[in-house]
Amino acid sequence: DLGISDISQIKFSVLEEYCYRDQHRSHNEDARYTYIIGDFLHLMAEQGLCPYGLGWYPYFRMTGHILRFSDLSAEQKGRVESVRSESLELPADEYACLIPDFLKELQSYGYSKSPMKSSRFTLYNLLLFLQMHGLGYHHEAAEVWTECARERWQHTGWKQSRRTLFLFNLFLEQSAVVPQTIYRSKGLRYESLPKWCRLELELFIEQKHKEGWEPSTVCMFRSSNR
């Protein structure tokens, strides 16, 4: 109906038009078709045929959780634009590929169902925001997303979202999740250690993981060696 003949022609505006037109007899039937569309687009994204964010659009549209650039304040727009070029150093599709590994790491530390659900929502909704507006991943854009989500949706899980993004930034830097007791915007004392010392500490902590120590105990080992 919309004249689309190739998967590469599907843009967010096209998907919005389709979702708007595609009406069904009940909410349950709407949801079923929405999930089918999302799953299909996820499969296409895994084959490199379309952006990952397209697959999340139908889900978040159904729940009313789509942030648009127009939802940002002038100050927030300025902050995002100031890092637009820098954000493209980590394209959104590459960011999308890192999410499953990060979530797997979180799960390995024993995170419960609620924070895992919040983390998935945060990372994939941020992905949608980035791809809708031609951005890559950058911690400043992620911070703006958190602020806007809190204001726009009265997002009660914003603290967990902030913590998730804090841990994700560490994951990017260190290729591992480093659980902390509280969210901190300042750098870790660990980062101030000399390279030779940091390497020895990383090997020590890795050995403790292999020995099967509890995550809280491993964190204590790490803290004691700073």
C-alpha positions in Angstrom: 0.0 0.0 0.0 2.9 2.4 0.7 4.9 1.4 -2.4 7.7 -0.3 -0.5 9.4 -2.9 -2.6 12.7 -3.4 -0.7 13.5 -3.7 3.1 16.1 -0.9 2.7 13.2 1.5 1.9 11.6 1.1 5.3 12.2 4.2 7.4 10.8 5.1 10.8 8.2 7.4 9.1 7.1 4.6 6.8 6.8 2.2 9.8 4.8 4.8 11.7 2.4 5.2 8.8 2.0 1.4 8.6 1.3 1.1 12.3 -1.2 3.9 12.1 -3.1 2.3 9.3 -2.9 -1.3 10.5 -6.0 -1.5 12.7 -7.3 -4.8 14.2 -10.4 -5.9 16.0 -9.0 -5.9 19.5 -6.0 -4.8 21.5 -4.8 -8.4 21.8 -4.8 -8.8 18.0 -3.0 -5.4 17.7 -0.4 -6.7 20.1 0.0 -10.0 18.2 0.6 -8.3 14.9 2.9 -5.7 16.5 5.1 -8.5 17.9 5.2 -10.3 14.6 6.3 -7.1 12.8 9.0 -6.4 15.5 10.3 -10.0 15.3 10.5 -9.9 11.6 12.4 -6.6 11.6 14.8 -7.9 14.2 15.6 -10.8 12.0 16.2 -8.5 9.1 18.5 -6.3 11.3 20.5 -9.3 12.3 21.2 -9.9 8.6 22.3 -6.3 8.1 19.3 -5.4 6.0 17.8 -2.7 8.2 18.6 -0.7 11.4 18.0 -2.6 14.7 15.9 0.3 16.0 13.2 -0.5 13.4 12.5 -3.7 15.2 11.9 -2.0 18.5 9.7 0.8 17.1 6.5 -1.2 17.1 6.9 -2.4 20.7 7.7 1.0 22.1 5.0 2.6 20.0 2.4 0.3 21.5 3.4 1.2 25.1 3.8 4.9 24.3 7.5 5.0 25.0 9.1 6.8 22.1 11.2 9.9 22.7 11.5 12.3 19.8 13.9 15.2 19.3 11.0 17.5 19.7 10.4 16.2 23.2 13.8 17.7 24.3 14.3 21.1 25.8 16.4 23.6 23.9 19.2 23.0 26.4 19.0 19.2 25.9 18.9 19.5 22.1 22.1 21.6 22.3 23.8 19.0 24.4 22.9 16.3 22.0 24.0 18.3 18.9 27.3 19.1 20.6 28.3 15.4 20.6 26.6 14.4 17.3 29.9 14.0 15.4 31.7 12.3 18.3 28.8 9.9 18.8 29.3 8.4 15.3 32.6 6.9 16.5 30.4 4.2 18.0 27.6 3.8 15.4 24.2 2.8 16.7 24.2 -0.6 15.0 27.5 -1.4 16.7 26.1 -0.3 20.0 23.1 -2.6 19.4 25.4 -5.6 19.0 27.1 -4.9 22.3 23.8 -4.9 24.3 23.3 -8.7 24.5 26.8 -9.2 25.8 26.4 -6.5 28.4 23.1 -7.9 29.6 24.6 -11.4 29.8 27.4 -10.0 32.0 24.8 -8.3 34.3 22.9 -11.6 34.6 26.1 -13.4 35.5 26.4 -11.1 38.5 23.0 -12.3 39.8 20.9 -9.2 38.9 17.3 -9.9 39.6 14.4 -9.8 37.2 13.4 -6.1 37.9 16.8 -4.4 37.2 17.4 -6.7 34.2 14.0 -5.6 32.8 14.8 -2.0 33.4 18.3 -2.4 31.8 16.8 -3.9 28.7 14.3 -1.2 28.4 16.9 1.5 28.9 19.4 0.2 26.4 17.0 -0.7 23.7 14.8 2.5 24.0 18.0 4.5 23.9 19.0 2.6 20.7 15.7 3.6 19.2 16.2 7.2 20.1 19.7 7.2 18.6 18.7 5.6 15.3 15.6 7.7 14.9 17.8 10.8 15.0 20.9 9.7 13.2 23.1 9.5 16.3 25.7 7.0 17.5 26.2 6.1 21.2 27.7 8.8 23.4 27.4 9.0 27.2 26.2 12.6 27.0 23.3 11.7 24.6 22.5 8.8 27.0 22.4 11.2 29.9 20.0 13.5 28.0 17.8 10.4 27.2 17.6 9.6 31.0 16.6 13.1 31.9 14.0 13.4 29.2 12.5 9.9 30.0 12.2 10.9 33.6 10.4 14.1 32.7 8.3 12.9 29.8 7.0 9.6 31.2 7.5 10.2 35.0 10.0 7.4 34.6 10.2 5.9 38.1 13.1 3.6 37.2 15.4 6.5 36.1 17.9 5.8 38.9 18.3 2.2 37.7 18.5 3.5 34.1 21.3 5.8 35.1 23.1 3.0 36.9 22.7 0.8 33.9 24.3 3.4 31.6 27.1 4.0 34.1 27.9 0.3 34.1 27.6 0.2 30.3 30.2 3.0 29.9 32.6 1.0 32.1 31.8 -2.0 30.0 32.9 0.0 26.9 36.1 1.0 28.6 37.1 -2.2 30.2 35.2 -4.9 28.3 33.7 -6.1 31.5 30.9 -5.1 34.0 32.3 -3.6 37.2 29.5 -3.5 39.7 29.6 -0.6 42.2 27.6 -0.1 45.4 26.3 3.3 44.2 26.2 5.3 41.0 29.1 7.7 40.8 29.7 10.3 38.1 33.4 10.6 39.0 36.0 8.2 37.6 36.9 5.1 39.6 40.0 5.2 41.7 40.9 2.1 39.9 41.5 4.2 36.8 44.3 6.2 38.5 46.4 3.2 39.1 49.6 2.7 37.0 49.2 0.5 34.0 51.4 -2.3 35.3 49.5 -2.3 38.6 46.1 -2.3 36.9 47.1 -5.3 34.8 48.1 -7.3 37.8 44.9 -6.4 39.5 42.8 -7.4 36.5 44.5 -10.8 36.4 43.9 -11.2 40.1 40.2 -10.3 39.9 39.8 -12.6 36.8 41.3 -15.5 38.9 38.8 -14.8 41.7 35.9 -14.9 39.2 37.2 -18.3 37.9 37.4 -19.6 41.5 33.7 -19.0 41.9 33.7 -16.2 44.5 30.4 -14.3 45.0 30.3 -10.9 43.1 30.2 -8.9 46.3 33.3 -10.7 47.5 35.1 -10.0 44.2 34.1 -6.3 44.6 35.7 -6.4 48.0 38.9 -7.8 46.6 39.0 -5.1 44.0 38.3 -2.3 46.5 41.0 -3.6 48.9 43.6 -3.5 46.2 43.1 0.2 45.2 
